[in-house]
Amino acid sequence: MLLQAKQAVKRFSTGSRNEVTAVNDVSLELAAGEFLAIQGPSGGGKSTLLLMLGGLLRPESGTIKINGRQLYELSSEERAALRATEIGFVFQQFHLIPYLTVRENVLAPGLAPRPAGKVLAHAELEQRADELINSFGLESRANHKPGELSTGERQRTALARALLFSPPLLLADEPTGNLDDENARIVLTAMKDYCAAGGGVLLVTHDARASEFADRTLTIRDGELQTENVSA
């Protein structure tokens, strides 16, 4: 199994000894080649859950595994190395580097330290970046900076960056929240195609459009997973 969470719990202190349970006893699985959407209202625990699954936020209890490795039994350095090789992240706010061009932003993950055996030659990275840029219809924008792009172009750039190293797992937080129907369709179709090629995608969103592309849809409310729908 690509991703497994078992009885994961995350609480936050709100002061005066009060606590809020943001994620409550969540268990889920994601197989390679599967597209899972988790929907729910703002404040329901979606983003907190995604950060936990991505090794960025330690749960109070429960376990999270990626390809059989327990994330929070790893050191912070080991988790960082796993994220660099096993996970691609896409966020609603893009997090593009404003002074870099589209092409440079897509290539940026290649600058991060990577474990031995996981390093690609620069020529390979450039070829992969150009393929992604072209596949997302960004070839005419490759030398433009984020401030010169539309919202949809920025999200497509962010998705291309996340896919540079073809990670087994793609985690996406509200990637279509700011997009019109056309750009949302482009992003969701690309994720669906990525699953068809063997990748796993877990997307958290309040956007109902995602369920049209996902293999399964879960609902999270008040930190608890409630229902499951399997797409036809």
N, C-alpha and C positions, 0 to 999 in steps of 0.2 A: 504494500500500500504506500502511495506517495506521501500522503499527509494523514496523520491521525491525531485527534485531540480526545482526551478521555477525562471527563469530570473536571474540566478546567474552570477555575474560579478566579476572579479579579475584583478586589475591593479598593476603594479610594476613601481617604479620610476627608471629611468636609469641615473639620474643625469642631471644637467643643466635644471631642470624643465620638462624634457621629461618623458613621461609615455608610457609603453607598456601594452596593454590589452591582458593578457594571456588567460582569459576565458571571452567570450563575450555573455551575454544574453542566457545562456544555461539552457534549461529545459529538464528534463527527468524523467522517472519513472522506478522503478524496483519492480516487485512483488516477493513474496516468491515463491521459486521453479523455478526461472527464471535465466538464464545465459545470461548476456549482455556483449558483447565485444565492446570496443571503440578503433578504430584503427586510426592511423595518424602518420605523420612524426615526427621526433625529433623536439622539440621546438614548437609543435602545440598546446600545452596546456593540454596534457593528464595527466601528473603527477600533475600539479597544480589543475586540476579538481578533481583528486582522493583525494588529501589532503583536499580539501574543503569538499568533500562528507564525509570524515572520521572525520570531526570535528577538523582537525589540522591546518586549514588555513581559517581565517575569510574572507568571500567575502565582497566587497565594497557595494554590493546591492544584492537583491534577497533573497530567502529563501531556506533552506535545512532541510528536515524532515526525521527522522528515526522512523518508527512505530508511526507516527503522532506527534512526539516531535520535535519542532523547535530547531535545534542544537545550534544556536548562540544566542538564548534567554536563554540558560543555562549558569550557572557559569562555570569557567574553571574546578572546582572540579566535578561538575555534568557531564560535557562532558567527563572527564577522567573516571568517573564511568560508563558512557554509553559505551565508547569505550571498557572498560574491560569486559562488559557483552554482548554487542550487535554486536561488530565488530571484525573480524579477519583480520589482515594485512599480505600480502605477498609481498616482494620486490625483485627486480632483484639482489641486492647485499646481500641478505640473512639476514644480521644483526644477525648472530648467535654469541653467547658468546664464544670466542675462547678457554677459559680454562675449559669449561664445556663439558661433553660428549654429544652424541646425545640424550640420555635419559634425561639428566639433562636439556638440551636446550628445549626439548619438554615440560618438566614439569615447566619450568621457569615462564610462566604466572600465575601459581598457587601461586607464591610468592607475586604478586601484591595485594594491598588492594582491596577488593571487597565488594559491598553492602550486607547488611544482607539478607539472603535468597538466595544468589547467590554463597555461599561458599560450596565447595565439600570436603568431608573427604579425607584425604591424600591417603587412600587405594583406593578410587574411582578414584582419579587423576592418581595414578600409574597404575591402571588397564586400564584406558582410554589411557594413554600414550603408554602402551605396545601394545594395540590393534592397535593404529595408526602406531607405529613403524613397527609392523608386516605387516600391510596392505600395507605399502609403501616399503616392501622388505628390511627393514633396521635392521632386528633382529640381523644379524651377525656384524653390525656396532654400536650397541647400546652403547657400552662402548668406542667408539672411539671419538676423538675430531675433530672439524671441519677441522683442518689442515690436517687430515689424510683421508679426504673424497674426492671423486670426486665432480665435479660441480653439477652433477645431484643428488648425494646423499645429498649434502648440501641444494639444493632447496627442495627436498622431506622432509628433516628434518624441514625446515622453514615452509612448508605447514602443516606438522603434528603439529607443535607448534601452528599455527594459528587456528587449528581445535580442540585444546584440550578441550575447553569449549563449543564446538558445537554452535558458535555464529550464530544468524539469518542471518547476512550479512558478506560476505567475499569480501574484496577489495584487488585486486592484481595489482601491478605495474610491467609490463614487466617480469612476472615470468618465461617465457620461452626464454627470450632474449639471455641467455648464454647457452642454452641447445641443445643437439643433438636431432634428430627426436624421438628416443626411449624415452628419458627422458621427452621431451616435451609432448609426447603422454600420459605418465604416469601421469604427473601433470594435463593436461587438462582433462583427463578421470576422475581423482579424483574429479575435480571441477564439472564436469558434473554429476557424481554420487551424489555429495553433494547437488546439486540442486534437483535431483530426490528424495532425502530424505527430501526435504522441505526447504533447505537453499537457499539464494539468492547470486549470484556471479556477481560482476562487475569487469571486467578485462580491463585494458588499456594496449595497446601494439602496436608495429609496425609489429608484427609477423602475417602474413596472416594465419598461421595454426590455430589460435584461432577461426576463423570464422567457421571452420568445426565442432566445438563442441558447439558454442554458439547458443542460440535460436534466438537472434537478434544481428546484428552488426551495430554500428553507426560509422561514420567517423567524426573526428574533425580535422580542419585545420585552422590555424591562430585564434585559440580560439573559433571557431564556429562549432557547429554540423551541418553536411551537408546532409548526406544521411542515409537511414536505409535499411538494408537487413534482411529478415526473413528467417531463415534456413528452409529447407524442412524437 
